[in-house]
Each structure stands twice: as structure tokens, then as C-alpha cells.
Amino acid sequence: MIIHKIQDWDDAYANMPHIPGGETYPEQWTQKATQFRETMVSAGRAEIDLSYGPGERNCWDLFLPESNPRGLFVFIHGGYWMRFDKSSWSYVAAGPLAHGFAVAMPSYSLCPQVRIRDITREIGAAIEAVAARIAGPILLAGHSAGGHLVSRMLCADTPLSSSTLGRIANTVSISGVHDLRPLVPLELNATLHLDAEEAAAESPALLEPAGEVNLVCWAGAAERSEFVRQNALLANIWRGLRANTLCVEEPDRHHFSVVEGLANPESPLMTTLMD
């Protein structure tokens, strides 16, 4: 086995420069999301910008299946806790909707206006709000920073109530960052303002799971090595702490394409999540 020493840690956590046409993906996401959202609104199956808190970005979109929901699917977007919002990702609701799940997509406040610990509390509040609206089992999914945030909901110090936590049937962290300590020396920390104490307190890999939770850690095999490592890290640590974990590296997927599986009801990602 050949181990390549990382020389540039800022580059190790940079995705766009290493994905062909990477700069075009955000516009593609927005276009697909806008078209999907308009279609759902026209069909009377969407409610947009529902409130879950006092902040400007404390809002969520709800998409409904054609029949009574069999449960609730919540997707948390990524963007290094400093970019994007729910409106770029509406189209990934297609997969869970096809399986009969209502889909909730919240936005949240971004760094540097808030700290990551504040975002953790906001996501907890968002999930509580949407769980009060839709009955049944809950599935959580998050991409990149969103993968961190859904994993954070399963930690022993979760902001979720015990009743809501008990409804979570499965969670998938897609390309999640589960140990925040390597981010502290990076240039992006000028925006995140992480210190050593907060990095440790907000790292799922350094925390205990809230019991025998179900967690899938899913990454693209073509991702940067740090994301592949972070993906396996949480699955391996929590497996030893009695959580039910699965670690997957999907072939021919990179950091931007790996999330696309949520939009396809028959994809390996959706099949695993629905199992």
C-alpha cells in the first residue's frame, strides 16, 4: 500500500479545482432545483419558505408525495457551513418522493454570522419543526457539511428531543466531514472561526452515538483522499461504540456527483437508505 503524504492541507479539502468542470455545478444544481420546485408548486405538492425559527435563513421547503406520506425525509445541504441554501437542492427530493416520503429541506444561518455550534442547534430546531408536521419514521440525509450536521443529530448530546430521535430510522452522511480539527489551520477557518475546543465539541467522530443508531457513511471513490478518510473514520469509530454503521465508497463518483443518487429512486444510494 502506498501512502501519499499531504503537503498542502488547504488543497486537500478543496473540491472544485479537482473536478472537471467543477465551477459549472452550482449553476446546474440551481437550474434543476428551480425547475423541480416550479413543477411541484404547480402540482400543489410544495410549500415554500415555511418558518422554523427567528433567523432570516430559518426556513424550509416541504415537498409531498402523490399519496399520504409514509414518513419524512430531511435533506441538509452542504457548502462548508458558509455557502448555498435549500433552493439549490430541491431536485434531489425526487428519489424519496417516489418512495412515498414527504421531503423537507431547511436552510440555516451561515458562517461567519454564526458558529458551527449555532448551526447544529438550528438544524435540531428545523428537524423538530418538520417532525411535528409529518408523522411516521424519519430518514436524514446530508451532503458534505450537511453530512456532518445529520451525523451530529445522532450524537449523545443531540439537540433533538428523545421522541424525535426515536423516530429516526436511518441516516446517511454523504461525503461528510466528521472530525473538524483538521480544518482549524486552514484558510477557510478565517470564515468558520473554529477553535480547538469547538472543533472537538462539534466533531461526531469524537463524540459517542446516541445509542444503537443507524448510520450510512457514503462517499465517492473518486473524492479527495481526506473525504474518503473522513467517511470511513466515523463509520469505523461508531461501529466500535455499538452503532449500526455502513461505510460505502461509490465507484466513479466525486464530491459533486455523489449526491445525485438521491434524485434517482433506484440508485444504490437510495436503495441503501430505504433498506
N, C-alpha and C positions, 0 to 999 in steps of 0.2 A: 504494500500500500504506500502510495506517495502522498505525503502531506505537504501542501504548499503554504509557506509562511506568509501571512498577510502583512504587507508593507504599508499600505495606505488604508486606514480604517474608515475614513470618510468614504472612500471609493467602495469599500466592502459593503456598505449599507446604501449605496446608490444604485437604483434600478434602471431608471430611464436611459442613461448613457449606454447601457449594455443590452438593450432590447432593440432589435432592428425596427426603425420607425416608431420608437418609443414615444416621441413627442406628439405623435398623432392620436394616441389612445384616448386621452381625456376628451377630445372633441368627438371621437367616435362614441364613447360612453354617453356623453350628453345627448347626442343626436338620437341614439337608440332609446335612451331613457325618456326623452321628450315625446317621441312617437308612441311609445308604450303607454305613457301616462295619459296622453290625449285620447288614445283608444279606450282605455279603461274608464276615464271620466265620461266619455260619450256613451259608454255602455251602462253607466250608472253603477259601476263597481269600484269606484275610487272615492276616497275622501282625502282632501289635500290640506296640509298645514294645520293639523289638529295640535292643540297645545298640551304639553305635559309639565311645564314649569314656567317661571317668570322670565327666563332669558330670551333674548331675541331669536336664538337658534334652538330653543327648547320646543321643537315642533316635530310632528311625524306624519307620514302618509300611510293610509290604510288601503290595501287592495283586497277585494273579496272574490272568492271563487264563485262559480255559477250556482252552486247549491250551498246549503248551510255548512259553515266551516267545520271541519273535523278537528281543528286545532289552530294554533297560532305559530307562525314562523316570523322571527325577528332577525333582520339583517342590519349589521352595524358596519358602516363604511370605513375605509382607511384613509390614508393621506398623512401619515406621520403625526397625527393629532393636531395638524396645523393647516390642512387643506381639504377641499371638497365638501360636499354636503349630500343629503339624501337624494337630491334631484338628479344626480349623475348616475344613479344605480337602479332606477325603477324597473328596468327591463329584466333584472335577474329574479324578479318576482315570478316570472313565467313558470319556472320549474316547480316550486312549492304550490302555486295556484293549481297547476294541473293535477297535483296530488290531493287537492281539496282543502288546503290550508289557507287561511287568511294570512296576509303578509303585512307586517308593519316595518316601516323604515324611518327611524329617527335621525335627525341631525343633532349636533351637540356643539357647545362652545369650543372654540379653538385656542390653542396656544399662540401667542403669549398672553392673551387676555385672561386665560385661566391656566391652572396647573393640571398635569395629568391626573392627580388625585381628585381634582374637581370634576374632571370628565368622567371618572369612574362613578362618582355619585350621581352625575346627570344620567348616565346610562342606566343605573339602577332605578332612578325615578321614571325614566322612559319605559322601561320594561314593566314596572308596576302599573303604569297608566294603561299600557296596551293590554296587559293581562287582565285588567279589570273590565276591559271592553269585550274581549273574545275569550270564550270558555274553552276548556279542553287542554290537551298536552301542549307544551311549548317546545319548539325547536329554535335554537340560537345558531346564527352563523355570522362570522365577521371576517373581513379581509384585511391583512396587514396590521395596522394599528387597531382596526376593528377586531382582528383575531385576538390581540392582546385583551381588548375590552370584554369580549364574550368569555374568554378564559377567566378573567378577573371576577366575573359574576359567579364562578363556581368555587372560588376560594373560601376558606373557612371564615374570613371576615367580610363576606359578601355584603353589599348594601341591600340585597334583596330580602324580603320577608321570608320566613320559613315556608309559608303556604305557596308563595310564588316559586321559590327554589324547588319545592317538591313537585311542581308541575313540569319542570324541565326534563324532557325525555332524552334529548340528545343535543350535543353542541359540537360544531365544527369550527375550529380556528384555521383559517386559510392563510398560509404564509404569515402567521402571527409572530410578533416579537415578544417573547415570554420572559426574557431577562433583560431589563433595561439598563443594567450597569454599563455595558459596552458603549451606550450612547452618550454617557456623561462627557467624555473628552471630545466628542465630535463637533463639527461646525454647526450642525443643526441644533445643538443644545443651546445656542445663542437664542433660539426661539422657544425651546421646550423649558429651559431653566430648571432642568433636573439637577438635584444634588445627590450625593451618595445615599443619604437617608431616604429620600423619596424614591429613588431608583430601586432600592431594596424593598421598600414597603409596597411598591406597585408592581413587583415582578411576580407573576404567578409561579414561575419556576422556583422561587424562594419561599413560597407560601404553601400551606397544606390545603388539599382539596376539602370541600365541604361534604365529606362522606364518600360513598361509592358512586360518584358522579360518572356520567358517560361523556367522554371527550374524544373527538377525532382531530388529530393534528395533520393537516393536509397541505402539502406544498408541491410546486412543480419541480420536476427533476432537473430542469434547466435553469433554476433560480441561482442567485448568488449563493456562494457557499455558506455565508452567515445565516441566510434564511433557511437553508436546508438544516443547518446545525440547530438553530433555534426551534425549528419544527420538531426535530427528534428529541430535543432536550426536555421539553415539558412532558411529552408522552412517556419518556423513559422514567423521569423522576416521579411523576404521579402514579405510574404503574406500580412502583415500589411502595406507594402510600395507599394502595388498595383502590384507587380509582380504576374505572374500566376505560382504558385508553387504546387507541389505534393510531399508528403512525404510517402515513402514506406519502410517497413521492410519485406524483403522476407523470408518466413519460411525456416528453415533448411539450411540456407546459412551462412557461416562465411566469414571472411575478404578475404580469398584467393579463395574461391569458388564462391563468389557472382559475380565476373567479368565474369565468364564463360558464363553467359546468353547472352553476346554479340556475341558469336560464334554460337548460335542457332537462326536461323531466326524466329522461332515460340515461343521463350521463352517469359515469361511475361515481362522481361526487354526490349527486342527488340520490342515487341508489343506496349508497352507504349511509347517508344522512337519514334516509327514511327507514332504514333497517331496524 
